[in-house]
Amino acid sequence: MTRKDCCSICSKETEQGIYLLRVYICTSCEKEMIETSADDPKYQFYVNQMSKAHRSMIPS
Ligand SMILES: [Zn+2]
């Protein structure tokens, strides 16, 4: 049985992902994130999604 997790950026369910700061992201989002420069507005979007996901998983 393979466990699928939901990507915190694009909400896609995939086994092909990694945990980044304990937030699950798929490999395509990981790749995009790496290729996006920090002054790109898209980068801020990734950061926002990451911190939102990170916050929501912390109990109480
Ligand atoms: Zn993704």
PDB file of the backbone (N, CA, C, O) and the ligand in Angstrom, with CONECT records:
HET     ZN  A 101       1
ATOM      1  N   MET A   1       0.846  -1.209   0.000  1.00  0.00           N
ATOM      2  CA  MET A   1       0.000   0.000   0.000  1.00  0.00           C
ATOM      3  C   MET A   1       0.872   1.246   0.000  1.00  0.00           C
ATOM      4  O   MET A   1       1.725   1.428   0.868  1.00  0.00           O
ATOM      5  N   THR A   2       0.645   2.084  -0.972  1.00  0.00           N
ATOM      6  CA  THR A   2       1.405   3.330  -1.032  1.00  0.00           C
ATOM      7  C   THR A   2       0.596   4.463  -0.427  1.00  0.00           C
ATOM      8  O   THR A   2      -0.614   4.572  -0.626  1.00  0.00           O
ATOM      9  N   ARG A   3       1.288   5.284   0.300  1.00  0.00           N
ATOM     10  CA  ARG A   3       0.654   6.402   0.967  1.00  0.00           C
ATOM     11  C   ARG A   3       0.804   7.644   0.103  1.00  0.00           C
ATOM     12  O   ARG A   3       1.907   8.024  -0.290  1.00  0.00           O
ATOM     13  N   LYS A   4      -0.331   8.264  -0.181  1.00  0.00           N
ATOM     14  CA  LYS A   4      -0.285   9.502  -0.952  1.00  0.00           C
ATOM     15  C   LYS A   4      -0.546  10.677  -0.036  1.00  0.00           C
ATOM     16  O   LYS A   4      -1.428  10.633   0.822  1.00  0.00           O
ATOM     17  N   ASP A   5       0.209  11.699  -0.223  1.00  0.00           N
ATOM     18  CA  ASP A   5      -0.021  12.914   0.530  1.00  0.00           C
ATOM     19  C   ASP A   5      -0.436  14.021  -0.418  1.00  0.00           C
ATOM     20  O   ASP A   5      -0.258  13.935  -1.633  1.00  0.00           O
ATOM     21  N   CYS A   6      -0.992  15.056   0.173  1.00  0.00           N
ATOM     22  CA  CYS A   6      -1.494  16.163  -0.616  1.00  0.00           C
ATOM     23  C   CYS A   6      -0.469  17.303  -0.602  1.00  0.00           C
ATOM     24  O   CYS A   6      -0.036  17.750   0.460  1.00  0.00           O
ATOM     25  N   CYS A   7      -0.097  17.757  -1.781  1.00  0.00           N
ATOM     26  CA  CYS A   7       0.869  18.844  -1.884  1.00  0.00           C
ATOM     27  C   CYS A   7       0.280  20.129  -1.289  1.00  0.00           C
ATOM     28  O   CYS A   7      -0.868  20.482  -1.560  1.00  0.00           O
ATOM     29  N   SER A   8       1.069  20.804  -0.493  1.00  0.00           N
ATOM     30  CA  SER A   8       0.589  22.012   0.179  1.00  0.00           C
ATOM     31  C   SER A   8       0.526  23.219  -0.750  1.00  0.00           C
ATOM     32  O   SER A   8      -0.108  24.223  -0.425  1.00  0.00           O
ATOM     33  N   ILE A   9       1.173  23.124  -1.887  1.00  0.00           N
ATOM     34  CA  ILE A   9       1.180  24.241  -2.830  1.00  0.00           C
ATOM     35  C   ILE A   9       0.058  24.092  -3.846  1.00  0.00           C
ATOM     36  O   ILE A   9      -0.759  25.000  -3.995  1.00  0.00           O
ATOM     37  N   CYS A  10       0.003  22.967  -4.546  1.00  0.00           N
ATOM     38  CA  CYS A  10      -0.967  22.811  -5.631  1.00  0.00           C
ATOM     39  C   CYS A  10      -2.104  21.858  -5.269  1.00  0.00           C
ATOM     40  O   CYS A  10      -2.993  21.619  -6.086  1.00  0.00           O
ATOM     41  N   SER A  11      -2.084  21.309  -4.050  1.00  0.00           N
ATOM     42  CA  SER A  11      -3.143  20.424  -3.536  1.00  0.00           C
ATOM     43  C   SER A  11      -3.262  19.114  -4.307  1.00  0.00           C
ATOM     44  O   SER A  11      -4.264  18.412  -4.171  1.00  0.00           O
ATOM     45  N   LYS A  12      -2.278  18.778  -5.098  1.00  0.00           N
ATOM     46  CA  LYS A  12      -2.299  17.540  -5.852  1.00  0.00           C
ATOM     47  C   LYS A  12      -1.841  16.393  -4.963  1.00  0.00           C
ATOM     48  O   LYS A  12      -0.887  16.523  -4.196  1.00  0.00           O
ATOM     49  N   GLU A  13      -2.540  15.264  -5.081  1.00  0.00           N
ATOM     50  CA  GLU A  13      -2.130  14.084  -4.332  1.00  0.00           C
ATOM     51  C   GLU A  13      -1.061  13.342  -5.100  1.00  0.00           C
ATOM     52  O   GLU A  13      -1.239  13.017  -6.274  1.00  0.00           O
ATOM     53  N   THR A  14       0.035  13.076  -4.446  1.00  0.00           N
ATOM     54  CA  THR A  14       1.127  12.390  -5.126  1.00  0.00           C
ATOM     55  C   THR A  14       2.016  11.647  -4.152  1.00  0.00           C
ATOM     56  O   THR A  14       2.149  12.024  -2.988  1.00  0.00           O
ATOM     57  N   GLU A  15       2.631  10.564  -4.662  1.00  0.00           N
ATOM     58  CA  GLU A  15       3.628   9.865  -3.858  1.00  0.00           C
ATOM     59  C   GLU A  15       5.007  10.463  -4.105  1.00  0.00           C
ATOM     60  O   GLU A  15       5.959  10.215  -3.365  1.00  0.00           O
ATOM     61  N   GLN A  16       5.084  11.259  -5.171  1.00  0.00           N
ATOM     62  CA  GLN A  16       6.360  11.826  -5.587  1.00  0.00           C
ATOM     63  C   GLN A  16       6.568  13.192  -4.947  1.00  0.00           C
ATOM     64  O   GLN A  16       6.569  14.222  -5.621  1.00  0.00           O
ATOM     65  N   GLY A  17       6.741  13.174  -3.640  1.00  0.00           N
ATOM     66  CA  GLY A  17       6.930  14.451  -2.981  1.00  0.00           C
ATOM     67  C   GLY A  17       7.947  14.376  -1.875  1.00  0.00           C
ATOM     68  O   GLY A  17       8.449  13.302  -1.545  1.00  0.00           O
ATOM     69  N   ILE A  18       8.247  15.515  -1.306  1.00  0.00           N
ATOM     70  CA  ILE A  18       9.203  15.574  -0.209  1.00  0.00           C
ATOM     71  C   ILE A  18       8.634  16.442   0.902  1.00  0.00           C
ATOM     72  O   ILE A  18       7.724  17.245   0.691  1.00  0.00           O
ATOM     73  N   TYR A  19       9.191  16.260   2.082  1.00  0.00           N
ATOM     74  CA  TYR A  19       8.832  17.132   3.190  1.00  0.00           C
ATOM     75  C   TYR A  19       9.875  18.234   3.317  1.00  0.00           C
ATOM     76  O   TYR A  19      11.063  17.989   3.528  1.00  0.00           O
ATOM     77  N   LEU A  20       9.373  19.467   3.177  1.00  0.00           N
ATOM     78  CA  LEU A  20      10.247  20.619   3.291  1.00  0.00           C
ATOM     79  C   LEU A  20       9.754  21.412   4.502  1.00  0.00           C
ATOM     80  O   LEU A  20       8.637  21.929   4.495  1.00  0.00           O
ATOM     81  N   LEU A  21      10.574  21.504   5.521  1.00  0.00           N
ATOM     82  CA  LEU A  21      10.162  22.117   6.792  1.00  0.00           C
ATOM     83  C   LEU A  21       8.877  21.472   7.304  1.00  0.00           C
ATOM     84  O   LEU A  21       7.985  22.150   7.815  1.00  0.00           O
ATOM     85  N   ARG A  22       8.800  20.154   7.157  1.00  0.00           N
ATOM     86  CA  ARG A  22       7.657  19.337   7.571  1.00  0.00           C
ATOM     87  C   ARG A  22       6.385  19.636   6.781  1.00  0.00           C
ATOM     88  O   ARG A  22       5.305  19.167   7.142  1.00  0.00           O
ATOM     89  N   VAL A  23       6.509  20.409   5.711  1.00  0.00           N
ATOM     90  CA  VAL A  23       5.379  20.661   4.821  1.00  0.00           C
ATOM     91  C   VAL A  23       5.579  19.816   3.568  1.00  0.00           C
ATOM     92  O   VAL A  23       6.639  19.844   2.943  1.00  0.00           O
ATOM     93  N   TYR A  24       4.529  19.056   3.212  1.00  0.00           N
ATOM     94  CA  TYR A  24       4.656  18.173   2.057  1.00  0.00           C
ATOM     95  C   TYR A  24       4.439  18.933   0.754  1.00  0.00           C
ATOM     96  O   TYR A  24       3.420  19.602   0.580  1.00  0.00           O
ATOM     97  N   ILE A  25       5.387  18.828  -0.146  1.00  0.00           N
ATOM     98  CA  ILE A  25       5.217  19.415  -1.473  1.00  0.00           C
ATOM     99  C   ILE A  25       5.624  18.398  -2.534  1.00  0.00           C
ATOM    100  O   ILE A  25       6.528  17.590  -2.319  1.00  0.00           O
ATOM    101  N   CYS A  26       4.947  18.447  -3.680  1.00  0.00           N
ATOM    102  CA  CYS A  26       5.267  17.513  -4.756  1.00  0.00           C
ATOM    103  C   CYS A  26       6.552  17.945  -5.455  1.00  0.00           C
ATOM    104  O   CYS A  26       6.998  19.085  -5.323  1.00  0.00           O
ATOM    105  N   THR A  27       7.132  17.016  -6.195  1.00  0.00           N
ATOM    106  CA  THR A  27       8.434  17.296  -6.803  1.00  0.00           C
ATOM    107  C   THR A  27       8.366  18.415  -7.838  1.00  0.00           C
ATOM    108  O   THR A  27       9.337  19.149  -8.018  1.00  0.00           O
ATOM    109  N   SER A  28       7.228  18.554  -8.521  1.00  0.00           N
ATOM    110  CA  SER A  28       7.137  19.616  -9.529  1.00  0.00           C
ATOM    111  C   SER A  28       7.093  21.003  -8.875  1.00  0.00           C
ATOM    112  O   SER A  28       7.662  21.961  -9.398  1.00  0.00           O
ATOM    113  N   CYS A  29       6.411  21.098  -7.728  1.00  0.00           N
ATOM    114  CA  CYS A  29       6.397  22.367  -7.008  1.00  0.00           C
ATOM    115  C   CYS A  29       7.771  22.655  -6.403  1.00  0.00           C
ATOM    116  O   CYS A  29       8.223  23.800  -6.371  1.00  0.00           O
ATOM    117  N   GLU A  30       8.418  21.605  -5.929  1.00  0.00           N
ATOM    118  CA  GLU A  30       9.756  21.774  -5.375  1.00  0.00           C
ATOM    119  C   GLU A  30      10.699  22.328  -6.441  1.00  0.00           C
ATOM    120  O   GLU A  30      11.476  23.250  -6.195  1.00  0.00           O
ATOM    121  N   LYS A  31      10.606  21.737  -7.629  1.00  0.00           N
ATOM    122  CA  LYS A  31      11.455  22.148  -8.737  1.00  0.00           C
ATOM    123  C   LYS A  31      11.178  23.603  -9.111  1.00  0.00           C
ATOM    124  O   LYS A  31      12.101  24.390  -9.317  1.00  0.00           O
ATOM    125  N   GLU A  32       9.892  23.945  -9.195  1.00  0.00           N
ATOM    126  CA  GLU A  32       9.519  25.316  -9.552  1.00  0.00           C
ATOM    127  C   GLU A  32      10.008  26.319  -8.517  1.00  0.00           C
ATOM    128  O   GLU A  32      10.479  27.408  -8.843  1.00  0.00           O
ATOM    129  N   MET A  33       9.879  25.913  -7.264  1.00  0.00           N
ATOM    130  CA  MET A  33      10.292  26.779  -6.177  1.00  0.00           C
ATOM    131  C   MET A  33      11.786  27.075  -6.248  1.00  0.00           C
ATOM    132  O   MET A  33      12.227  28.205  -6.037  1.00  0.00           O
ATOM    133  N   ILE A  34      12.545  26.035  -6.549  1.00  0.00           N
ATOM    134  CA  ILE A  34      13.995  26.184  -6.650  1.00  0.00           C
ATOM    135  C   ILE A  34      14.366  27.092  -7.821  1.00  0.00           C
ATOM    136  O   ILE A  34      15.314  27.874  -7.748  1.00  0.00           O
ATOM    137  N   GLU A  35      13.584  26.966  -8.914  1.00  0.00           N
ATOM    138  CA  GLU A  35      13.909  27.738 -10.117  1.00  0.00           C
ATOM    139  C   GLU A  35      13.379  29.169 -10.069  1.00  0.00           C
ATOM    140  O   GLU A  35      13.750  30.006 -10.893  1.00  0.00           O
ATOM    141  N   THR A  36      12.507  29.442  -9.094  1.00  0.00           N
ATOM    142  CA  THR A  36      11.966  30.790  -8.977  1.00  0.00           C
ATOM    143  C   THR A  36      12.888  31.650  -8.120  1.00  0.00           C
ATOM    144  O   THR A  36      13.284  31.253  -7.024  1.00  0.00           O
ATOM    145  N   SER A  37      13.215  32.800  -8.617  1.00  0.00           N
ATOM    146  CA  SER A  37      14.102  33.679  -7.856  1.00  0.00           C
ATOM    147  C   SER A  37      13.309  34.430  -6.786  1.00  0.00           C
ATOM    148  O   SER A  37      12.098  34.615  -6.907  1.00  0.00           O
ATOM    149  N   ALA A  38      13.998  34.849  -5.761  1.00  0.00           N
ATOM    150  CA  ALA A  38      13.353  35.429  -4.583  1.00  0.00           C
ATOM    151  C   ALA A  38      12.645  36.748  -4.876  1.00  0.00           C
ATOM    152  O   ALA A  38      11.754  37.139  -4.123  1.00  0.00           O
ATOM    153  N   ASP A  39      13.012  37.433  -5.936  1.00  0.00           N
ATOM    154  CA  ASP A  39      12.334  38.697  -6.246  1.00  0.00           C
ATOM    155  C   ASP A  39      11.161  38.506  -7.209  1.00  0.00           C
ATOM    156  O   ASP A  39      10.512  39.472  -7.609  1.00  0.00           O
ATOM    157  N   ASP A  40      10.898  37.253  -7.574  1.00  0.00           N
ATOM    158  CA  ASP A  40       9.736  36.931  -8.396  1.00  0.00           C
ATOM    159  C   ASP A  40       8.499  36.890  -7.500  1.00  0.00           C
ATOM    160  O   ASP A  40       8.539  36.280  -6.431  1.00  0.00           O
ATOM    161  N   PRO A  41       7.391  37.533  -7.918  1.00  0.00           N
ATOM    162  CA  PRO A  41       6.156  37.503  -7.105  1.00  0.00           C
ATOM    163  C   PRO A  41       5.665  36.087  -6.827  1.00  0.00           C
ATOM    164  O   PRO A  41       5.015  35.832  -5.813  1.00  0.00           O
ATOM    165  N   LYS A  42       5.981  35.174  -7.734  1.00  0.00           N
ATOM    166  CA  LYS A  42       5.581  33.776  -7.568  1.00  0.00           C
ATOM    167  C   LYS A  42       6.264  33.151  -6.350  1.00  0.00           C
ATOM    168  O   LYS A  42       5.706  32.280  -5.682  1.00  0.00           O
ATOM    169  N   TYR A  43       7.452  33.605  -6.087  1.00  0.00           N
ATOM    170  CA  TYR A  43       8.211  33.084  -4.935  1.00  0.00           C
ATOM    171  C   TYR A  43       7.485  33.392  -3.635  1.00  0.00           C
ATOM    172  O   TYR A  43       7.408  32.559  -2.732  1.00  0.00           O
ATOM    173  N   GLN A  44       6.953  34.610  -3.561  1.00  0.00           N
ATOM    174  CA  GLN A  44       6.195  35.015  -2.377  1.00  0.00           C
ATOM    175  C   GLN A  44       4.965  34.129  -2.193  1.00  0.00           C
ATOM    176  O   GLN A  44       4.582  33.801  -1.069  1.00  0.00           O
ATOM    177  N   PHE A  45       4.357  33.751  -3.308  1.00  0.00           N
ATOM    178  CA  PHE A  45       3.209  32.868  -3.265  1.00  0.00           C
ATOM    179  C   PHE A  45       3.589  31.525  -2.634  1.00  0.00           C
ATOM    180  O   PHE A  45       2.863  30.999  -1.791  1.00  0.00           O
ATOM    181  N   TYR A  46       4.715  30.989  -3.044  1.00  0.00           N
ATOM    182  CA  TYR A  46       5.188  29.718  -2.486  1.00  0.00           C
ATOM    183  C   TYR A  46       5.467  29.846  -0.992  1.00  0.00           C
ATOM    184  O   TYR A  46       5.108  28.974  -0.200  1.00  0.00           O
ATOM    185  N   VAL A  47       6.107  30.940  -0.630  1.00  0.00           N
ATOM    186  CA  VAL A  47       6.420  31.173   0.779  1.00  0.00           C
ATOM    187  C   VAL A  47       5.129  31.254   1.601  1.00  0.00           C
ATOM    188  O   VAL A  47       5.034  30.685   2.688  1.00  0.00           O
ATOM    189  N   ASN A  48       4.142  31.970   1.063  1.00  0.00           N
ATOM    190  CA  ASN A  48       2.858  32.089   1.746  1.00  0.00           C
ATOM    191  C   ASN A  48       2.186  30.733   1.932  1.00  0.00           C
ATOM    192  O   ASN A  48       1.709  30.414   3.021  1.00  0.00           O
ATOM    193  N   GLN A  49       2.148  29.939   0.866  1.00  0.00           N
ATOM    194  CA  GLN A  49       1.533  28.619   0.925  1.00  0.00           C
ATOM    195  C   GLN A  49       2.242  27.737   1.943  1.00  0.00           C
ATOM    196  O   GLN A  49       1.609  27.002   2.701  1.00  0.00           O
ATOM    197  N   MET A  50       3.549  27.821   1.945  1.00  0.00           N
ATOM    198  CA  MET A  50       4.354  27.022   2.871  1.00  0.00           C
ATOM    199  C   MET A  50       4.065  27.385   4.322  1.00  0.00           C
ATOM    200  O   MET A  50       3.865  26.506   5.160  1.00  0.00           O
ATOM    201  N   SER A  51       4.043  28.689   4.616  1.00  0.00           N
ATOM    202  CA  SER A  51       3.846  29.102   6.001  1.00  0.00           C
ATOM    203  C   SER A  51       2.416  28.843   6.442  1.00  0.00           C
ATOM    204  O   SER A  51       2.167  28.530   7.607  1.00  0.00           O
ATOM    205  N   LYS A  52       1.471  28.973   5.509  1.00  0.00           N
ATOM    206  CA  LYS A  52       0.072  28.673   5.823  1.00  0.00           C
ATOM    207  C   LYS A  52      -0.071  27.203   6.189  1.00  0.00           C
ATOM    208  O   LYS A  52      -0.704  26.857   7.186  1.00  0.00           O
ATOM    209  N   ALA A  53       0.518  26.354   5.380  1.00  0.00           N
ATOM    210  CA  ALA A  53       0.458  24.907   5.614  1.00  0.00           C
ATOM    211  C   ALA A  53       1.178  24.545   6.905  1.00  0.00           C
ATOM    212  O   ALA A  53       0.734  23.673   7.651  1.00  0.00           O
ATOM    213  N   HIS A  54       2.266  25.207   7.154  1.00  0.00           N
ATOM    214  CA  HIS A  54       3.053  24.919   8.341  1.00  0.00           C
ATOM    215  C   HIS A  54       2.285  25.297   9.590  1.00  0.00           C
ATOM    216  O   HIS A  54       2.261  24.556  10.573  1.00  0.00           O
ATOM    217  N   ARG A  55       1.658  26.460   9.540  1.00  0.00           N
ATOM    218  CA  ARG A  55       0.876  26.944  10.683  1.00  0.00           C
ATOM    219  C   ARG A  55      -0.307  26.022  10.968  1.00  0.00           C
ATOM    220  O   ARG A  55      -0.596  25.717  12.125  1.00  0.00           O
ATOM    221  N   SER A  56      -0.993  25.577   9.906  1.00  0.00           N
ATOM    222  CA  SER A  56      -2.209  24.787  10.071  1.00  0.00           C
ATOM    223  C   SER A  56      -1.915  23.406  10.658  1.00  0.00           C
ATOM    224  O   SER A  56      -2.825  22.757  11.173  1.00  0.00           O
ATOM    225  N   MET A  57      -0.668  22.947  10.592  1.00  0.00           N
ATOM    226  CA  MET A  57      -0.381  21.595  11.104  1.00  0.00           C
ATOM    227  C   MET A  57       0.096  21.596  12.538  1.00  0.00           C
ATOM    228  O   MET A  57       0.232  20.534  13.145  1.00  0.00           O
ATOM    229  N   ILE A  58       0.352  22.761  13.087  1.00  0.00           N
ATOM    230  CA  ILE A  58       0.778  22.831  14.470  1.00  0.00           C
ATOM    231  C   ILE A  58      -0.455  22.724  15.391  1.00  0.00           C
ATOM    232  O   ILE A  58      -1.345  23.572  15.335  1.00  0.00           O
ATOM    233  N   PRO A  59      -0.502  21.697  16.222  1.00  0.00           N
ATOM    234  CA  PRO A  59      -1.667  21.528  17.101  1.00  0.00           C
ATOM    235  C   PRO A  59      -1.736  22.589  18.195  1.00  0.00           C
ATOM    236  O   PRO A  59      -0.755  22.845  18.894  1.00  0.00           O
ATOM    237  N   SER A  60      -2.872  23.181  18.325  1.00  0.00           N
ATOM    238  CA  SER A  60      -3.184  24.261  19.273  1.00  0.00           C
ATOM    239  C   SER A  60      -2.135  25.361  19.263  1.00  0.00           C
ATOM    240  O   SER A  60      -2.256  26.337  20.005  1.00  0.00           O
TER     241      SER A  60
HETATM  242 ZN    ZN A 101       2.540  20.601  -5.906  1.00  0.00          ZN2+
END
